[in-house]
Amino acid sequence: MFGLGISKLVVLAGIVMAVWYGFKIVGKLDQARRRQQREDRRRPRPGARPPDVEDTVQCPVCGAYVVARSASPCERPDCPY
């Protein structure tokens, strides 16, 4: 009726299946790439230093937090630092 024989339908079905499986393979490769990127972000780089962290203490007078090791006085005259 439309000029579609059984051989043309089989070829069309084969093309549809090839495209379907092609998308599935590309999707799996993309998932593997994203998983690898997440694992790489979690793993520390060799030679990378951890961030510098310093302890702080709260000023009993003004309530501001200052670095415990090198505290400098604030503008208040009764500041203990």
GROMACS elastic network, one bead per residue, 0.5 to 0.9 nm:
[ bonds ]
;  ai    aj funct       b0    kb
    1     4     6  0.72872   500
    2     5     6  0.86908   500
    4     7     6  0.80209   500
    4     8     6  0.59599   500
    4     9     6  0.67721   500
    5     8     6  0.53637   500
    5     9     6  0.64718   500
    5    10     6  0.88211   500
    6     9     6  0.51266   500
    6    10     6  0.62198   500
    6    11     6  0.87060   500
    7    10     6  0.51242   500
    7    11     6  0.62673   500
    7    12     6  0.86130   500
    8    11     6  0.51217   500
    8    12     6  0.60965   500
    8    13     6  0.85681   500
    9    13     6  0.60606   500
    9    14     6  0.85153   500
   10    13     6  0.50768   500
   10    14     6  0.61486   500
   10    15     6  0.86904   500
   11    15     6  0.62458   500
   11    16     6  0.86696   500
   12    15     6  0.51320   500
   12    16     6  0.62148   500
   12    17     6  0.86286   500
   13    16     6  0.50974   500
   13    17     6  0.61417   500
   13    18     6  0.85844   500
   14    17     6  0.51304   500
   14    18     6  0.61144   500
   14    19     6  0.86666   500
   15    18     6  0.50544   500
   15    19     6  0.62223   500
   15    20     6  0.85418   500
   16    19     6  0.52390   500
   16    20     6  0.61063   500
   16    21     6  0.86985   500
   17    21     6  0.61046   500
   17    22     6  0.83338   500
   18    21     6  0.53222   500
   18    22     6  0.59482   500
   18    23     6  0.86688   500
   19    23     6  0.62664   500
   19    24     6  0.86981   500
   20    23     6  0.53692   500
   20    24     6  0.64372   500
   20    25     6  0.88902   500
   21    25     6  0.61877   500
   21    26     6  0.86001   500
   22    25     6  0.52099   500
   22    26     6  0.62426   500
   22    27     6  0.85909   500
   23    26     6  0.50843   500
   23    27     6  0.60453   500
   23    28     6  0.86375   500
   24    27     6  0.50701   500
   24    28     6  0.62634   500
   24    29     6  0.86884   500
   25    28     6  0.51706   500
   25    29     6  0.62187   500
   25    30     6  0.86187   500
   26    29     6  0.51249   500
   26    30     6  0.61673   500
   26    31     6  0.86783   500
   27    30     6  0.50999   500
   27    31     6  0.62272   500
   27    32     6  0.86864   500
   28    31     6  0.50810   500
   28    32     6  0.62130   500
   28    33     6  0.86190   500
   29    32     6  0.51276   500
   29    33     6  0.61805   500
   29    34     6  0.86943   500
   30    33     6  0.50494   500
   30    34     6  0.61972   500
   30    35     6  0.85827   500
   31    34     6  0.51587   500
   31    35     6  0.61062   500
   31    36     6  0.85750   500
   32    35     6  0.50825   500
   32    36     6  0.61424   500
   32    37     6  0.86351   500
   33    36     6  0.51435   500
   33    37     6  0.62564   500
   33    38     6  0.87911   500
   34    37     6  0.50377   500
   34    38     6  0.62902   500
   34    39     6  0.87057   500
   35    38     6  0.51685   500
   35    39     6  0.62970   500
   35    40     6  0.86464   500
   36    39     6  0.51099   500
   36    40     6  0.61044   500
   36    41     6  0.86644   500
   37    40     6  0.50247   500
   37    41     6  0.62347   500
   37    42     6  0.87640   500
   38    41     6  0.51990   500
   38    42     6  0.64233   500
   38    43     6  0.88168   500
   39    42     6  0.51890   500
   39    43     6  0.62433   500
   40    43     6  0.52129   500
   40    44     6  0.79032   500
   40    45     6  0.86128   500
   41    44     6  0.74001   500
   41    45     6  0.88075   500
   44    47     6  0.86877   500
   44    48     6  0.71040   500
   45    48     6  0.54759   500
   45    49     6  0.88241   500
   46    49     6  0.87311   500
   49    52     6  0.84000   500
   50    53     6  0.87734   500
   54    67     6  0.67383   500
   54    68     6  0.77017   500
   54    69     6  0.80199   500
   55    66     6  0.85998   500
   55    67     6  0.61115   500
   55    68     6  0.58542   500
   55    69     6  0.76832   500
   56    65     6  0.60210   500
   56    66     6  0.53394   500
   56    69     6  0.81321   500
   56    71     6  0.89066   500
   57    64     6  0.83224   500
   57    65     6  0.54466   500
   57    66     6  0.56186   500
   57    67     6  0.64106   500
   57    68     6  0.55723   500
   57    71     6  0.89661   500
   58    61     6  0.87119   500
   58    62     6  0.83636   500
   58    63     6  0.56055   500
   58    64     6  0.56053   500
   58    66     6  0.63619   500
   58    67     6  0.88614   500
   58    68     6  0.87941   500
   59    62     6  0.57743   500
   59    64     6  0.54506   500
   59    65     6  0.61273   500
   59    66     6  0.71043   500
   59    79     6  0.76460   500
   59    80     6  0.76199   500
   59    81     6  0.79808   500
   60    63     6  0.56648   500
   60    64     6  0.81955   500
   60    79     6  0.83238   500
   60    80     6  0.81662   500
   61    64     6  0.83080   500
   61    76     6  0.86893   500
   61    78     6  0.72760   500
   61    79     6  0.62956   500
   61    80     6  0.77915   500
   62    65     6  0.89559   500
   62    74     6  0.88333   500
   62    76     6  0.80544   500
   62    79     6  0.75960   500
   65    68     6  0.87723   500
   66    69     6  0.88168   500
   66    70     6  0.82001   500
   66    71     6  0.57459   500
   66    72     6  0.77383   500
   66    81     6  0.89798   500
   67    70     6  0.57813   500
   67    71     6  0.52393   500
   67    72     6  0.83631   500
   68    71     6  0.56592   500
   71    81     6  0.60269   500
   72    81     6  0.56466   500
   73    76     6  0.77712   500
   73    77     6  0.87293   500
   73    79     6  0.61078   500
   73    80     6  0.71351   500
   74    77     6  0.80312   500
   74    79     6  0.64627   500
   74    81     6  0.75712   500
   75    78     6  0.88540   500
   75    79     6  0.77546   500
   76    79     6  0.55344   500
   77    80     6  0.87029   500
   78    81     6  0.88876   500
